Amino acid sequence: MSTHPARSLSRVLEDLGPTLLDLLHGDPGTAAELGGVGIHDPHDEQHYPERAIVLGVGVHGGDEIRRLLSELGRLGAAALVVRGPVEDDGTLGAAAAESGIALLALTRGASWAQLAAMLRTLLSEGDVGEAGEQTLGGVPSGDLFALANAIATLLDAPITIEDRRSRILAFSGRQDEADAPRVASILARRVPERYLRIHEEHGVFRELYRSDKPVHIPPPTLGDEVALPRVAIAVRAGDEILGSVWAAVRTPLTPEREEAFQEAAKLVALHMLRFRAGTDAENRLRADLVTTALEGGSGAVEALGRLGLADGPLLVMALGLEPLADTDHAQVTAERQRLASALAVHLTAVQPRSAVALLGDVAYALFPVAGDPATARERALQVASNFLERTGNRTGAAVGIGSLAPEPAALARSRTNADRALRVLSAGSTTRRVAAIGDVYIDALLIEMRDLALANRDELSGSIAQLVAYDSRHNAHLVETLRAWLDAFGDVITASASVFVHPNTFRYRIRRVAEVGRIDLGDPAARFAAMLELRLMGLYDGEA
């Protein structure tokens, strides 16, 4: 079990190094408690958590690293991670010491995204629950990395704890004593597909999940690649399989160690349940805080303070999902939760202080912005568009962006406007997947006018209704003619070409429009009323 605090740099290095991280310069023992993870973007305004460990994605060369160390020192960060190997001319140590920032290197081949996810997992321990430290079996509750290290000590072998999908939840130290497949698994944070296929072909998972004892797995045949044998055991909570624990061993386990492994699996189950409960509780707490903030009432200021969003203007984003006709409710719910989680990760990468929560069918994001309203809107549009490009068109997702909220009381209006924009996008009247309320304001008004008409049980009985009735009886195409004429600003040649009729025929039809509908087409007010009624009629048809 680690003696270092969960949110300390020493603990991060103990759990993730040297498999993922190497300390180049600085004393981790003197670093303050880490406050969160930040991602450096040289082309954007930086907002890091206090005492952040900053990921220097794309930062290369001594000059660039020295400049960033100096900047992070002024901002109060705790550590900087750059991609290894790092070329050092002998000046980086002095730059790190002067800035007070520890300099770390990310192992070649490791993923920045996986490092960010693991760091956030480590730093989130203890955020939810009672203030006092809770332990299970002498290990801090939910601390899977500490538990992996404890089991590794018992078995004298490097350990991984995995979920049902063979994703790595935590791993012990001493992974350098394992083999290439284990290193590849940790770098990717999941077991590579080629190894999973071998296990499936040999019935490993079938045997693992039907037994409550350790299963011995011979090393797979992987060409020239050398692999160690494995001993694995399923992690159960009653009849539910939560995951498994894997040990890379050089010699068979003794009966005493097998028994210890079996007992350890029961403890892993308790920790995994606690970890899952803590995550659920944190998600519920965040959803409650976001809901309170969006209501804009007396509790909004306190909720924003707890979310770290009380000191600047915000925009509300509303992410909606239009499910396919043959998708069941459970699939839709799971997809909405997946998209909400993906949006949270995406926004955190570009603006760490963002907050996302799934409320009902819509995921709402509180997105901090800077500058004037136009600049803030363009920034939000760009970020939302990038997110939807990454998720792909198959999701059917859309994002509505509300108005700028310079103070907490304005958040309720920003949410309303985000919902209005999202509704326009969902109505199918535009091919866009992202829109700010200012871009679709008129469309939103038309939808609301339609709602009012439906609520009042109004019926279309004006000029357009008369033209519709006449067309129904005589197949005269008068509504189509009027639409084309209005769209062409009265240009008969252009309008007739758009509906593929001779200009003289079109002139005759437009005269019939004026006669049947009793419309004075020379009156701007009459033309506007006709255009509005046509739009409303189209919206009614969309409801049919």
N, C-alpha and C positions, 0 to 999 in steps of 0.2 A: 504494500500500500504506500502511495506517495506521501511524503511529509510536506510537500509544497502546496500552498493554497490553489484551489481550482482555477482562479482567474489570474494566476501569476505567469510571467514569462518562463520562469524555471519549470513550471508544470507543463507548459506547452512544449518546451524542448524535450522534457522527459517523455512525454507521450508521443510526440510526432517526429522527434529526431532520433537517430540520424536517417531514418527511413525517408522522411520528407524534408526535414529542415536541418541546416547546419549553422551554428553560431560562428560568425566571422569576427565580429568585434563587439565589445560591450560586456557588461557584467549583468547577467539576468537577475542575480540576487538583489541588486540595488534598484531594479525597475519597480515602479509603482504597480498597483493592481490594474490589469488591463481593463479598459472600458468598452472595448468593442473592436470590430473589424472595419477598416476603411480600404477603398480601392482608389489608387491614384489615377487621375485623368488629367493630363497636362493641358487639355483643351476645354476644361470646364472649371467652374468655381468649386472649390473643395470645401466640404462640410464633413469633418471626421468626428467620430465620438471622442470624448475626452480620453486621454491615455490610450489611443488606438494603436493596434498593430496594423500597419499600412502595407498593402500588397502593391508593390511597384511593378505592375504589369507593363511590359515593354520598356522598362528602364534599363539602359545598358551603358557601360563605360564609366570610368572613374569620375569624369567631370560631371556627368548627369547625376550620378549617385551622390556626390558631394553636395551639389546644389539642393537636391531633394532632402538630404539629411539636415542641412541648414534650415530649410523651410519648415520641415517637420518639427525641428527643435523649437522654433518660434510658435508653432501651433500646439505644442504640448503633447505630441504623440510619444509613444513608448518604444516602438520598434518599427523597422523597415525590412521587408522581405523583397529580395530581388532574385532573378533567375540565375542559378549557378551554371557553370563555374564563373567566378568573378575575377576579372583581371585587376590586380591591385598593385599600384606603383609605390606602395608604402605610405600613402597619405590618407587612406580610408580610415585607418585606426584613429588617427588624430582628429579627423572630421567627425567620426562617431563619438569620440570622447568630448569634443567641444560642444556638440549639439545635445549630448545626453541621450542619444538614440542608439539602441542596440541594432546591429546590422546582421541579418540572417540571409542565408541562401536557400532557395527552393531547389530540390534535387532535379537534375535533368530528366525529362520524361514525365514528371509529375504534373498534374492538372491544377491550374489556378482555381478553377471552379470547385474541385474537390477539396483543395486546401481551405478555401473560404468556408465551405460547408462544415468541415471538421473543426475549424477554429470556432465557428459560431456554436457548434454543439458543445465544445469544451467550455466556452465562456458563458453559455446559458445555464450551466449547472448552478442550482441554488437560487435562480431568479424567481421561482414559483414555490410556494409552500411556506412553512414556518421559518421564522428567523433563525432558530437554533439548528445546529447541524443534526441531521437524522442519519442513522447508520443502519445497514442491514449486514449482519455477519461481520461487523467491524469495518465495513467499507462504506463511505458516504453514499446515501441513497441515490440511485440512478446513475452513479458514476461508473459507467461501463469500462472506461479506460483503466481506472484503478483496479477494478475487478479482474480485467484481463491480465494485468501485471501480477495480481495475487495468484491467479490460477497458473500462470507461467512459472512462478516460483515453486508452487506445489508439484508441478509436473516436470520441472526443469526442461521446458520446451516453449518456443514462441507460440503465442495463442492469437486467434482471431475469433471475434463474436460476430455472427452473421444473422440476418433476418431470413424469412422464408424464401426471399428472392435472391439469396446469396449476395446481398449487399453487405459490405463491411461496416458494422456499427461501431466497432472499437477493436484495437489491437494492442498487444503487449510490446514491451521492448524486446531487444535481442532478435529482431527480424532478420538481421544480417547473418544469423546462424541458420536461417531457413534456406529456401531455394528460389529459383527464378519465378516459378508460378506464384509463390507467396508474395514476392516483391511486386510482380505485375498486378496481383489482386489489390494490394494496398495502394499502389499508385493510381489505379483506376477506381478504387473504392468499391469494387465488386469483382467477383470471380470471373475471369474471362470466359467467353462462350465455349472455346475449344475444350477447356477443362470441365465445364459443366456437361458438355455432350459426352465426354468419356465417362463421367460419373453416372450419367443417366443410362448409358449403354450397358454399364456393368451393374445396374440396379442398386447403386450406392444409396441414393436418396430413399428408395423404397425400403431398404433394410434399416436405414437410419431412423425413419419416421415411425416404423412399427416396433422399434425396440426402445427400452428405457435404459439400456446399458451402452457403454462405449463400443463403437464399431471400428474395427481395424481395416484400413484401406491401403492396399499395396500401392507403391508408386506407379503412376501411369507411364505408358510407353509414349515418349514424345520425341522420337528421333534422337538427335544428339543431346537434347536437353536433359539434365540430371535433376530428378525430383526425389524428395524424401517421402517415406511413408507418412500416412496421416492416421490420427485417431480422432474420431468425431463423436459427439453425443448430441441428441436432440434436446431442445429446451422446451418444456411443456408447462402450461398452466391448465390443469385439468385435462380435458380432451383437446385443447387448442395447442397447436404447434406454433411457438413464437419464433423459433429460429434454431440455431445450432452453434456449438463451440468446436473449433478445430485446432488441433495441436500438430505441429510438424515435428516428428520424432525421428531420432537416429537409431534408437533401440526400442524394443517393445516395452510398454508400461508394466511395472510390477503390479501384482494384485492390490497392493496398498494404494498405489497411485491411481489405478482404475477406480477403486472405491472412492478416493478423494475427488476424482473427476466427476463421478456420478453425483456426489453430494454438492460439488460446485455448480453443476447444471441446475440444481434446484434453487440455489442462491441467485444464479443468473436470471432465472425466471422471475424471481421477486424484483430484481433490479430493473428488468425490462418492463415489467408491469408498472413499476414506479416511474420509470422514464416516460412510458406512454401516458400515464395519468398526468404527469407533470406537463407534458406537451399539450395534452387536451386542456388542462387547466389554464395554461398560458394562452392558448388560442381563444378560450372563452373569455379570459380577462381582457385580452386585446380587443376582441369583438365588442365587449361591453364598453371599453374606453372609447373606441371609435364611434360607437352608436351614441354615447353621451356627447361626444364632441360634435357630431353631425347635427344633433338636435339644437345646438347653439344656445342652450339655456344656461342657468346659473352654474351647472356642473361642468360646462364645456371647458372653462379655463383650467380647472383642476385636472380634468381628463387629458387635455393637451399637455399640461405640465408633466404628467406621469408618462406620456408618450414621447416627451422631449421635443414638442412641437409648439411651445407657447410663445416663442420669441420672433415670429415672422409671418408673412402672408402665406396662404395656402391655396391650392386648387383641389377640388374634389374630382376624382375620376370614377366613373361607373363602368365596370366591366360586366357585360351581359353575354349569355350564350344562347344561341338559337338552336335548340336540339333538332336532330333529324326525326322524321316522322316515325321511324321504326325503332327509335331508341327508348329503352325502358327508363323508368324513374330513377332506379338505382344507378344506372350508367350515367344519366344526366347529372345526378348529384355528385358522383365521384369525379366527373369531368369538370364540373364547376369548382370543386375543391382543389383539383389539380391546377386549374388555370389560376385560381386565386393565389395558391402557393407559388406558382411560377411568376406571377406578377409581383409578388412580394420580393422574390429573389432579384428580379430584373430591376425594380425600383431601388432596392437597397444598394445595388451595384452603382447606380448613377446618383443616388441621393440617399445616403445611409439613414437619414432621419425620417424617411417615409414610413407610413403605417398602413397596412392592408387588412381588411376583415371581410369575410363572406357573411352578408346579412340577407337571409332569405335566398332569392335567386340571383342577387347582384353582389359582386365583390366591389367594395368601395375603398379607394385609396386616398389618403391625405398626403398630398405631394407639396413639399415646401418649394417656393419659387422666389425669385429675386427680380428686381427691375419693374418696369411699367407693365400694365395689364397686357399690352400687345406682345411684349417680349416673353412674358410668363406664359401666355397662351401658346405661342409658337414653340416654346421649350416643351411644354406638356404634350403638344401634338406630335412633336418629333419623338419623344420618349415612348409614347403610346404606340405610334406607328412602328417603331423599331421592335417593340414587344410583339405585336401581331405578325410582323414579318417573320420573326423567329418561331412563333408557334404554328405558322402555316395556315392555309385557307380551310383545311379540313375541319377545324374546330367550330367554325361559324360564329366566332366571337366578335364583339364590337365594343368600342370604348367611347363613351360620351364624357365630355369635359365641361365642368361647370364654370361659373364666373369666379373672378378673383375674390378671395375672402381676406381682406387686410386685417380683420380682427375676428375673434371667436364667434361673435354674434352673427357674422355674415356666413358662417359655414352652412347653416341650414338652407340658405338661399343658393349657395354654390351646389349643394347636393341636389336640390330641386332642379336646378338648371342642368346638372349632369344627367339626371334621370330624363329630362325633356329631350336632351340631345340623343341619349341612348334610344329613346322611343322612336325618334325619327329614323335612326339607322335601322332599327328592328322592323319598321313599317315597310321597308323595301322600296321606298320612294327614291333612294339614292344607292349607288354602288359603293359608296365609301364605307369603310369600316371604322374610321375614327373621325370625330367631328367635335368641335367646340360649340357651345350654345350660340355664340355669335355667328357661326357659319350656317346654322340651320334654324335660325330664330323664326323666320316666316313659316317654314314647314311645321315647326312646333306649334305656332299659333293656329295654323289650319287644323292640325290634329285636335287641338283643344276646342276650336269652334265646332268641329265634328262631334266631339264629346258632349258639348253643350246642347247641340241640336238633338242628339240622341236622348239626352237626359230629359229634354223638354218635349220629346216625341214629336218634333217638328217634321213636316213633310216638305219635300221640294215641290213647290207649286208655282214658281215664277216662270220666267221666259224659257230657261233651259228645260224645265219640266215639260213645257208645252212642245218644245222641239223634240224631246225624247219620245213623247207620246205620238207625235206626227211621224217620226221615223219608224216607230214600231208598226204603225198602220200602213205606211206607204213605202217603206224601205228607201227613204229619200236622202239619206246621208247628210241631213242638215247640221247635226251636232258636229260631225267630222269636218264639215265645211267651215263652220264657225271657228273651231279650234285652229284649223290651218290658217284661216284669215287673220286671227288674232296673233298667232305665232309669227306670221310674216309681216306684222305691222301694217296690214291692209294692202300689201303688194300682191295683186292678183296673179301675176305671172309666177312668182315664187310659190305662192300658196297652192295654185292649181297643179304645179309640178310635183309638189309634195304629196298630193293625193291622186296623182296620175289621171287627171281629167283635162279636157281642153279648156283654155281660159274662158271661152264664151259660155261653156257649160257651167264653169265655176261662178261666173258673174250672175247667171240665172239663179244658181242655188243660193248665192249670198243675198239676192233680192228676196227669195222665198224665206230665208232666215229672218230677215227684218219683218216680213209680213206675218209669218206664222207666230214668231216669238214676240212680235210687237216691240222690237228693239230698235232704238234710234242709234245706229252704229256711228253716227257723227258726234254723239254725245260722249265725252270722256268718262263721265260717271256711269253711263250705261255700259260702256265697254268694260270698265273695271268690275262692275257688278256681274257681268256675264263671265269674265275670267274667274272671279271668285267662286261663282256658283258651279262652274265647270270643275274647278279643283275640288270643291266639296263633294260633288257628285262622284268624282273619281275615288275619293276616300271612302264614300259609302260603298262603292262597288268593291273596293279592296276588303271591306268587312264581310262581304257576302260569301 
